[in-house]
Amino acid sequence: AQTVTQSQPEMSVQEAETVTLSCTYDTSENNYYLFWYKQPPSRQMILVIRQEAYKQQNATENRFSVNFQKAAKSFSLKISDSQLGDTAMYFCASEAMDSSYKLIFGSGTRLLVRP
Amino acid sequence: DTGVSQDPRHKITKRGQNVTFRCDPISEHNRLYWYRQTLGQGPEFLTYFQNEAQLEKSRLLSDRFSAERPKGSFSTLEIQRTEQGDSAMYLCASSPGPEAFFGQGTRLTVV
């Protein structure tokens, strides 16, 4: 079965510092999408950043960037200048190996930003 | 509000009762997904629709579960004869393509 692995159940970072969340995945496809979603406490899941596998350039969205290593099947998220509002569960997800666009999620990393 | 809307937000039910949840997707999105999320885990895929057609169901979706999307608009997820193991957050998402937009979820507690 297709899997996504997040090996860090919890992370903590000081406000204004930088933190990196890890994710590995498996797929036999060549073209696919990878995502990081943020789920704040008791709030809905929102998309943080998206990477298309055929693009060599790492995606960046303001303070959020990814390190996409296609050969290693690694997809880490870097949050720069961490803010208190970044406190949330972060889920890495890959697109399933079919045309459905359904998502395969990792188990999540709980990030706490300390003031 | 043009986001994905789910109703109810919370549902407490006794074991053995039937429950139904509703999802209103973003209007121009033709794909609609249901996921289940248990405490401390990532969401797991249950089923999805393209317009009104239900194209895939996960093995997680036992015969006590049924989902519909009449006319390709809102969707309902019904659980019959609920069991304690059904307690979870049920998430709905809609998408025009690869990027999914999630609702706030319905938290089901079976007592």
Chai-1 contact restraints between the chains, C-beta under 6 A:
chainA,res_idxA,chainB,res_idxB,connection_type,confidence,min_distance_angstrom,max_distance_angstrom,comment,restraint_id
A,Y33,B,P98,contact,1.0,0.0,6.0,A-B,restraint_1
A,Q44,B,F102,contact,1.0,0.0,6.0,A-B,restraint_2
A,Q44,B,Q104,contact,1.0,0.0,6.0,A-B,restraint_3
A,M45,B,F102,contact,1.0,0.0,6.0,A-B,restraint_4
A,F91,B,G42,contact,1.0,0.0,6.0,A-B,restraint_5
A,S100,B,Y48,contact,1.0,0.0,6.0,A-B,restraint_6
A,S100,B,E56,contact,1.0,0.0,6.0,A-B,restraint_7
A,Y101,B,P98,contact,1.0,0.0,6.0,A-B,restraint_8
A,K102,B,F45,contact,1.0,0.0,6.0,A-B,restraint_9
A,K102,B,Y48,contact,1.0,0.0,6.0,A-B,restraint_10
A,F105,B,G42,contact,1.0,0.0,6.0,A-B,restraint_11
A,F105,B,P43,contact,1.0,0.0,6.0,A-B,restraint_12
A,G106,B,G42,contact,1.0,0.0,6.0,A-B,restraint_13
A,S107,B,Q41,contact,1.0,0.0,6.0,A-B,restraint_14
A,S107,B,G42,contact,1.0,0.0,6.0,A-B,restraint_15
A,G108,B,G42,contact,1.0,0.0,6.0,A-B,restraint_16
